[in-house]
Amino acid sequence: MGGEYVCTLSEELIQRAKDELGEDPARRAQDIEHIRDWLKHQPHIRARTDDWTILRFLRGCKFSLEKTKEKLDMFYTCKSLCPEWYTNRDPQDKKMREILEMGVMLPLPGYDHQGRKVVFGRWGIYDPNKVSMDEVMKLGSLIFDVLLDEDEQATITGVVMAGDCTGLTLAHAMAYTPAMAKKSMVLWQDGYPMRPKGLNYIHTPAAFDTVFSIFKSFMKEKMKKRIHIHGSDLESLHKEIPKEILPVEYGGTNGTIEEIKNYWIQRVDARRDWLLEDEKYGVDESKRPGKAKTSADLFGIEGSFRKLNVD
């Protein structure tokens, strides 16, 4: 969606954007222009300045201009300070292809009963001795960025995560270090202009509890309230995520994992040039007015774990 924004929303969603996000179609172009002008005056940020990118951030910040500026700065800062997740995001790369072929992370076709996008993760499907956590995270960022660029409805209604933890072992848990957990939560909660509406987990083995308690310690209170752990109870999952949207393998009627996976491989292949070009956007800390930011400023966990050091 380059250049000028063209609205693809139904009347109902336009109304929801007004009610829930404070979006005013009459003022939309003016707000976009305000942010674009601000970006042009930031010496350290190299950002996409098309209408659609800016609008996604405005919606993610409920049209608060100040919050939008903070989030844009944060998003591009995270991106540059996290090259292991944001460089060489090439769906044709041999390693990326292998992980894509496994179907580790799949946005499901359609929307749930509240109009939200459901993203399904299969967190125990890969071999942690062959696939690093950074590679899994890179794949996640690649799919998420394509999804959020192409799915206008999700910018209004938000995203729900569901994860199948079958096969999750201690080796998976060890790879998801506290530093990794902190980084993913900072990115997700502070960097992305999306609205995570819920986290659902099924088939959670013992190793899951260890990982999850770390993950949770970096979550905002609001997010903690949106967690549902279903054990092996598919009926419990169906209360949160309707069968119509789930793959056949999970008691649903929305195609097979194989079909959804192949669909997403095609989607990301079609955006290969965009994904590679995307690397040039970020921040140059040497040009930031005031004090430059470092990885430690953003993702450091020194303070968080003091309470765990029992003498």
Phi, psi and omega per residue, in radians:
M1 nan 1.299 3.130
G2 -1.397 2.968 3.004
G3 1.088 -2.403 -2.991
E4 -1.345 2.477 -3.123
Y5 -1.301 2.321 3.025
V6 -2.110 2.121 -3.059
C7 -1.246 2.305 3.126
T8 -1.968 0.158 -3.017
L9 -1.450 2.621 3.027
S10 -1.252 2.874 3.090
E11 -0.957 -0.723 -3.102
E12 -1.069 -0.735 -3.130
L13 -1.274 -0.583 3.077
I14 -1.080 -0.708 3.099
Q15 -1.124 -0.742 3.121
R16 -1.085 -0.674 3.124
A17 -1.116 -0.634 3.092
K18 -1.180 -0.867 -3.042
D19 -1.202 -0.781 -2.991
E20 -1.629 -0.508 -3.045
L21 -1.989 -0.117 -3.109
G22 1.241 0.497 -3.131
E23 -1.407 2.269 3.110
D24 -2.045 1.844 -3.099
P25 -0.919 -0.540 -3.133
A26 -1.237 -0.437 -3.085
R27 -1.841 -0.068 -3.012
R28 -0.961 -0.890 -3.069
A29 -1.083 -0.655 -3.131
Q30 -1.145 -0.768 3.118
D31 -1.114 -0.742 3.124
I32 -1.057 -0.783 -3.124
E33 -1.094 -0.689 3.131
H34 -1.048 -0.807 -3.126
I35 -1.204 -0.689 3.131
R36 -1.067 -0.756 3.140
D37 -1.102 -0.732 3.105
W38 -1.064 -0.784 3.140
L39 -1.035 -0.688 -3.131
K40 -1.099 -0.421 -3.119
H41 -1.687 0.132 3.084
Q42 -1.711 1.841 -3.034
P43 -1.102 -0.428 -3.017
H44 -1.647 -0.225 -3.056
I45 -1.779 2.211 2.958
R46 -1.853 1.778 -3.001
A47 -2.084 2.773 2.907
R48 -1.254 2.345 -3.071
T49 -2.096 0.296 3.085
D50 -1.246 2.762 -3.107
D51 -0.910 -0.834 -2.993
W52 -1.114 -0.768 3.131
T53 -1.074 -0.803 -3.119
I54 -1.125 -0.724 -3.132
L55 -1.084 -0.677 3.117
R56 -1.043 -0.703 3.121
F57 -1.248 -0.671 3.076
L58 -1.045 -0.777 3.136
R59 -1.137 -0.714 3.134
G60 -1.129 -0.315 -3.125
C61 -1.995 0.329 3.134
K62 0.860 0.697 3.035
F63 1.093 0.347 2.964
S64 -1.397 2.045 -3.082
L65 -1.113 -0.691 -3.128
E66 -1.145 -0.789 3.130
K67 -1.112 -0.650 3.134
T68 -1.083 -0.735 3.123
K69 -1.110 -0.786 3.127
E70 -1.055 -0.763 -3.076
K71 -1.210 -0.696 3.100
L72 -1.079 -0.781 3.109
D73 -1.056 -0.799 -3.120
M74 -1.100 -0.765 -3.112
F75 -1.049 -0.875 -3.101
Y76 -1.237 -0.504 3.086
T77 -1.193 -0.839 3.098
C78 -0.969 -0.786 -3.093
K79 -1.021 -0.796 -3.116
S80 -1.303 -0.548 -3.116
L81 -1.522 0.081 -3.108
C82 -2.306 0.967 -3.042
P83 -1.056 -0.464 -3.107
E84 -1.149 -0.302 3.077
W85 -1.864 -0.258 -2.979
Y86 -2.123 0.070 3.072
T87 -1.982 2.740 -3.110
N88 0.902 0.769 3.117
R89 -1.463 1.211 -3.044
D90 -1.844 1.963 -3.126
P91 -1.100 -0.276 3.121
Q92 -1.552 -0.183 3.123
D93 -1.087 2.440 -3.010
K94 -0.955 -0.836 -3.097
K95 -1.184 -0.771 3.118
M96 -1.057 -0.690 -3.135
R97 -1.069 -0.774 3.138
E98 -0.995 -0.774 -3.085
I99 -1.251 -0.661 3.066
L100 -1.041 -0.722 -3.119
E101 -1.145 -0.420 3.130
M102 -1.348 -0.377 -3.082
G103 1.185 0.884 -3.123
V104 -1.256 -0.664 -3.109
M105 -2.384 2.116 -3.023
L106 -2.345 1.934 2.949
P107 -1.167 2.310 -3.057
L108 -1.495 2.503 3.123
P109 -1.056 2.544 3.114
G110 1.382 -2.848 -3.048
Y111 -2.426 2.791 3.127
D112 -1.388 -3.058 -3.058
H113 -1.123 -0.248 3.074
Q114 -1.872 0.261 3.080
G115 1.401 0.203 -3.056
R116 -1.610 2.703 3.069
K117 -1.450 2.375 3.099
V118 -1.894 2.196 3.107
V119 -1.916 2.141 -3.022
F120 -1.848 2.172 3.119
G121 -1.907 2.509 3.036
R122 -2.066 1.548 -2.865
W123 -1.370 -0.194 -3.140
G124 -1.921 0.195 -2.981
I125 -1.379 -0.394 -3.057
Y126 -1.778 2.813 3.117
D127 -1.565 1.956 -3.050
P128 -1.155 -0.215 3.069
N129 -1.431 -0.318 -3.111
K130 -1.905 -0.452 -3.101
V131 -2.079 2.189 -3.111
S132 -1.459 2.772 3.105
M133 -1.073 -0.643 3.107
D134 -1.063 -0.663 3.130
E135 -1.174 -0.684 3.098
V136 -1.131 -0.742 3.133
M137 -1.133 -0.670 3.110
K138 -1.097 -0.768 3.103
L139 -1.059 -0.743 3.120
G140 -1.042 -0.781 -3.110
S141 -1.152 -0.633 -3.133
L142 -1.117 -0.854 -3.114
I143 -1.189 -0.743 3.136
F144 -1.052 -0.760 -3.090
D145 -1.155 -0.646 3.079
V146 -1.178 -0.790 3.137
L147 -1.002 -0.873 -3.051
L148 -1.234 -0.432 3.084
D149 -1.340 -0.489 -3.017
E150 -1.812 -0.215 -2.989
D151 -2.006 1.678 -3.061
E152 -1.219 -0.632 -3.099
Q153 -1.006 -0.706 -3.109
A154 -1.086 -0.428 3.131
T155 -1.233 -0.353 3.120
I156 -1.666 -0.821 -2.954
T157 -1.595 -0.429 3.128
G158 1.656 -3.105 -3.024
V159 -2.207 2.455 3.041
V160 -2.005 2.357 3.116
M161 -1.761 2.460 3.005
A162 -2.328 2.389 -3.104
G163 -2.298 2.259 3.012
D164 -1.652 2.113 -3.063
C165 -1.779 0.286 3.057
T166 -0.954 2.306 3.079
G167 1.497 -0.033 3.137
L168 -1.204 2.225 -3.084
T169 -2.103 3.086 3.085
L170 -1.078 -0.563 3.117
A171 -1.109 -0.673 3.047
H172 -1.104 -0.783 -3.089
A173 -1.085 -0.734 -3.127
M174 -1.123 -0.585 -3.110
A175 -1.229 -0.488 3.140
Y176 -1.556 1.353 -3.032
T177 -1.245 2.849 3.048
P178 -0.943 -0.686 3.141
A179 -1.101 -0.694 3.125
M180 -1.158 -0.725 3.141
A181 -1.101 -0.779 -3.131
K182 -1.080 -0.800 -3.103
K183 -1.064 -0.777 -3.098
S184 -1.188 -0.612 3.133
M185 -1.271 -0.643 3.095
V186 -1.083 -0.807 -3.140
L187 -1.065 -0.860 -3.023
W188 -1.188 -0.774 -3.052
Q189 -1.495 -0.596 -3.028
D190 -1.870 -0.459 -3.049
G191 -1.630 -0.710 -3.024
Y192 -1.499 2.494 3.132
P193 -1.540 0.697 -3.097
M194 -1.980 2.925 -3.085
R195 -2.093 1.655 3.128
P196 -1.236 2.085 -3.015
K197 -1.775 -0.159 -3.132
G198 3.128 2.658 3.083
L199 -2.221 2.126 -3.131
N200 -2.102 2.395 3.119
Y201 -2.300 2.376 3.043
I202 -2.202 2.828 3.135
H203 0.913 0.901 -3.079
T204 -1.525 2.004 3.095
P205 -1.421 3.099 -3.105
A206 -1.001 -0.696 -3.096
A207 -1.027 -0.456 -3.103
F208 -1.055 -0.729 -3.060
D209 -1.013 -0.706 -3.137
T210 -1.054 -0.913 -3.103
V211 -1.080 -0.792 -2.970
F212 -1.190 -0.597 3.139
S213 -1.128 -0.591 3.099
I214 -1.196 -0.867 -3.127
F215 -0.958 -0.807 -3.072
K216 -1.136 -0.561 -3.092
S217 -1.103 -0.337 3.133
F218 -1.761 0.106 -3.080
M219 -1.560 2.566 3.028
K220 -1.275 2.684 -3.098
E221 -0.936 -0.740 -3.112
K222 -0.989 -0.702 -3.103
M223 -1.235 -0.685 -3.123
K224 -1.014 -0.614 -3.117
K225 -1.234 -0.230 -3.065
R226 -1.737 0.247 -3.102
I227 -1.603 2.333 3.052
H228 -2.263 2.088 3.097
I229 -1.901 2.044 -2.947
H230 -1.734 -0.027 -3.061
G231 1.025 -2.284 3.124
S232 -1.875 0.354 -3.051
D233 -1.602 1.709 -3.123
L234 -1.141 -0.572 3.131
E235 -1.087 -0.649 3.098
S236 -1.123 -0.718 3.090
L237 -1.064 -0.734 -3.093
H238 -1.130 -0.370 3.074
K239 -1.218 -0.537 -3.140
E240 -1.606 -0.683 -3.104
I241 -2.220 1.935 -3.016
P242 -1.098 2.627 -3.116
K243 -0.975 -0.604 -3.082
E244 -0.989 -0.428 -3.048
I245 -1.780 -0.267 -3.060
L246 -1.525 2.646 3.060
P247 -1.151 2.757 3.128
V248 -0.874 -0.730 -3.086
E249 -1.061 -0.285 -3.108
Y250 -2.044 0.552 3.092
G251 1.346 0.266 -3.082
G252 -1.788 -3.048 -3.104
T253 -2.260 0.427 -2.990
N254 -1.903 0.793 -3.140
G255 1.438 3.026 -3.140
T256 -1.678 2.844 3.066
I257 -0.951 -0.765 -3.121
E258 -1.008 -0.797 -3.125
E259 -1.141 -0.766 -3.104
I260 -1.167 -0.683 3.123
K261 -1.079 -0.826 -3.129
N262 -1.126 -0.628 3.076
Y263 -1.057 -0.767 -3.117
W264 -1.254 -0.548 3.062
I265 -1.087 -0.738 3.099
Q266 -1.112 -0.749 -3.111
R267 -1.056 -0.814 -3.091
V268 -1.300 -0.559 3.057
D269 -1.045 -0.708 -3.130
A270 -1.137 -0.389 -3.120
R271 -1.847 0.310 -3.074
R272 -0.970 -0.837 -3.112
D273 -1.062 -0.741 3.141
W274 -1.088 -0.761 -3.135
L275 -1.113 -0.698 -3.126
L276 -1.267 -0.671 3.128
E277 -1.155 -0.521 -3.072
D278 -1.062 -0.374 -3.128
E279 -1.056 -0.443 -3.054
K280 -1.329 -0.183 -3.139
Y281 -1.601 2.397 -3.115
G282 2.930 -2.632 3.103
V283 -2.176 2.719 2.999
D284 -2.047 1.782 -3.016
E285 -1.091 -0.439 -3.136
S286 -1.187 -0.298 -3.130
K287 -1.828 -0.006 -3.106
R288 -1.185 2.258 3.063
P289 -1.100 2.373 -3.107
G290 1.418 -2.577 -3.002
K291 -1.463 2.319 3.095
A292 -1.176 2.622 3.105
K293 -1.706 2.586 3.114
T294 -2.134 2.937 3.064
S295 -0.953 -0.716 -3.115
A296 -1.096 -0.658 3.115
D297 -1.046 -0.750 -3.025
L298 -1.478 -0.830 -2.948
F299 -1.985 0.044 -3.077
G300 -1.091 2.536 -3.104
I301 -2.113 0.238 -3.066
E302 -0.861 -0.897 -3.065
G303 -1.232 -0.588 -2.973
S304 -1.105 -0.543 -2.979
F305 -1.849 0.148 3.138
R306 -0.984 -0.681 -3.069
K307 -1.148 -0.254 -3.134
L308 -1.502 -0.272 -3.117
N309 -1.433 1.623 -3.140
V310 -1.557 2.159 -3.116
D311 -1.258 nan nan
